[in-house]
Amino acid sequence: MQIGIDVGATKIETVLLEEDGNEKHRSRTDCPKDYLTIINTIRDIHQKLENEFKTELPIGVCHPGIHSPQTGLVKNAPNCNWLEKKPFQNDLRKALGKEVFCENDGNCFALSEAIDGSGKHYKIVYGIILGSGAGGGLVIDQQIVSGPNGVAGEWGHNQIPYFAAKKENFSSNNAREAEVESFISGLGMAKRFNKIYGKNLKTNEIFELNRKHDLDAERFIDDFKLNLAMSLSQIINILDPDAFIFGGGVSNEIDFLSEIESMVKKFVIGREYEGVFLKPKYGDASGVRGAARLGINTSYWNYNLKLKILF
């Protein structure tokens, strides 16, 4: 059995998985707002489960942001400023007195779905997270590929294609305005809709208006489809995944994946793509289940043992 813990901006979710993926335990608690209390909370959860099940349990933790293999610090952690530039993995190892595996939540989402979720029959699985931001994770042969800098899969911070960018009137030289995330994430979409149409709406409200054939919303969602298709085609032209798995709040609103799948082919080299676009088997639970899988994977294990020597 393995413990998986998902640390978010407002909650800490825990799962205990058996080898076959069966859940022996699941719980959720509010996430404290200071760093040391979070470390101690995870330690207490781990000790409680080991005492309850009377066995030593390996543990994996997923979190927002990127765990840098170069420095051991967490970087780019949206909505979790308490994690920024903290040696999260190393501090957890010290607090628990054992090996702890930490990974970006997008990577854990993709890993879970690749092992026994919607992507289990595919070699190259790319997890797409469309929520308040736009993240992702790359898994090949059921192994996370994060790269020497920990940024593999972070497609949301790519610049949008020129074809889409030239329609925009950027008000500053801030490169973040031209990132994919600014166009297809929940926060980015709400901000753009307000800028274009002067209506301060949440993303789910925009999608609902689109379903009711509101003209402004329909034009906006048409642009969203185009931007998403072009951005996904860039991933395909580089990695050619067998399967995309779409998770997150914005993805939950999308009821036109087959349309996006057809549009993508217009922008892929050779105009051919036979991969599949899928929704996750485990939904919002994919992240915490993926965290429980960390350490089982041989290459991931060896990679983190090298980090342990370094730090």
Order of alpha helices (4+ residues) and beta strands (2+ residues): beta-beta-beta-alpha-beta-beta-beta-alpha-beta-alpha-beta-beta-beta-alpha-alpha-alpha-alpha-alpha-beta-alpha-alpha-beta-alpha-alpha
